[in-house]
Amino acid sequence: MVFLVLFLIAAAVAVYFAVRFFLLRMAIAQADGELKQINGHITQNHVLRLPVPDRRLGDFMNTINVTLQEVRRERVSYAARERAFRGQIEAVSHDLRTPLTVIIGYLDLLSSRTDDEEVGIVLRKARSMQKLVAAFYEYSRVVSGDYALDCAVLDENRVLSETIADNCIILEEKGLDVTVKTLDCPAQIVADRAALERVIVNLMQNASRYAASYLAIENMVVSGQVVTTFENDAEGLTEETIAHLFDRFYTGDATRAGGGTGLGLTIAKELTERMGGALTAQLIGSSRPAVCFTLSFPLAKIQA
């Protein structure tokens, strides 16, 4: 009789711990699912909840919730700092544009009346500053959303060809060996024409500044995507430099030593992604390193 009682007690304890184990396992699985949802919408004020009471697991959940709260605070703080930074760039750029235009105008006039080399140097520097200010202003507009996009179905192949033709002087001045392969048929995508032209021009300008000897542009359709590649060689290319090419103001190596602002590729990537496309860069070659920029957009679905 005593043995039976002990057996029933042991069985009850075993059932209790088994049920407890499975309930806690289900609770952890549920918390894992909730945490994944929270990670997908980190800015929303969601917290983890423990459906099964357990002191230690509850303490662990509370720690996670405190960490999530700190992450949200830091994210909000970062967003505020980023908005303030963009506002400062836009304000400074706007304030500098008018006086710079006036200064360049007077320097142009003075340069036409004298052969003084120092005047020419000052004029070139002033024009470089004007380009820098213009890049700052454009960047602030793009990232703040003030750069309005009017996306519509257009022929990317035609826009590419016309943009290259209209801006070929950018490449001719550098003396690069340029090859261009376009499609024999239209390639319809949904994009803003002005923004797409800006992306293409920025990629061409990047090559004109940093390419050592050649630029190869090729347009193709691959797996439902209109893909355009811009390949050029350059000095000092490494995997590390390629990883930073789209960082704003990145000028820390030979690939950025051509007098650029460090914003052209940043603007190109931002505009491309806002239009639903993608812009990437990769290192190719070994004995003769080159960079290949890949610009891609989904083919437009044309309704019959």
NORBELJO-V6930 format. One record per residue. N is the residue number from 1. D_CENTER is the distance of its C-alpha to the mean C-alpha in whole Angstrom. Layout:
# NORBELJO-V6930
n = (N;N)
d_center = (D_CENTER;D_CENTER)
This chain:
# NORBELJO-V6930
n = (1;2;3;4;5;6;7;8;9;10;11;12;13;14;15;16;17;18;19;20;21;22;23;24;25;26;27;28;29;30;31;32;33;34;35;36;37;38;39;40;41;42;43;44;45;46;47;48;49;50;51;52;53;54;55;56;57;58;59;60;61;62;63;64;65;66;67;68;69;70;71;72;73;74;75;76;77;78;79;80;81;82;83;84;85;86;87;88;89;90;91;92;93;94;95;96;97;98;99;100;101;102;103;104;105;106;107;108;109;110;111;112;113;114;115;116;117;118;119;120;121;122;123;124;125;126;127;128;129;130;131;132;133;134;135;136;137;138;139;140;141;142;143;144;145;146;147;148;149;150;151;152;153;154;155;156;157;158;159;160;161;162;163;164;165;166;167;168;169;170;171;172;173;174;175;176;177;178;179;180;181;182;183;184;185;186;187;188;189;190;191;192;193;194;195;196;197;198;199;200;201;202;203;204;205;206;207;208;209;210;211;212;213;214;215;216;217;218;219;220;221;222;223;224;225;226;227;228;229;230;231;232;233;234;235;236;237;238;239;240;241;242;243;244;245;246;247;248;249;250;251;252;253;254;255;256;257;258;259;260;261;262;263;264;265;266;267;268;269;270;271;272;273;274;275;276;277;278;279;280;281;282;283;284;285;286;287;288;289;290;291;292;293;294;295;296;297;298;299;300;301;302;303;304)
d_center = (76;74;72;71;70;68;67;66;64;62;61;60;58;56;55;54;52;51;50;48;46;45;44;42;40;40;38;36;35;34;33;30;29;29;27;24;24;24;21;19;20;20;21;24;27;28;30;32;36;38;41;43;45;44;44;42;40;40;39;36;35;35;33;30;30;31;28;26;27;26;22;22;24;21;18;20;21;17;16;19;18;15;17;19;17;16;19;21;18;19;23;23;22;24;27;27;26;30;32;30;31;34;34;33;36;39;37;37;41;42;41;43;46;46;45;44;41;40;39;37;35;34;33;31;29;29;28;25;25;24;22;20;21;20;16;16;17;15;12;14;15;11;10;14;14;17;16;18;17;20;19;22;23;23;24;21;23;25;22;21;25;25;22;23;27;26;24;26;28;24;25;29;29;27;30;27;29;27;27;26;26;26;27;31;30;27;24;23;20;19;17;18;19;19;15;15;17;15;12;15;17;14;14;18;18;16;19;21;21;20;22;25;27;25;23;23;21;22;22;23;23;22;23;22;19;19;18;17;17;17;19;20;22;22;24;22;20;20;17;17;15;13;11;11;10;6;8;9;13;13;16;18;20;21;18;17;21;21;21;18;16;13;11;11;9;6;8;8;5;5;9;8;7;10;12;12;11;9;8;9;11;14;18;21;24;26;29;27;23;21;17;16;13;13;12;14;15;18;21;23;25;28;31;35)
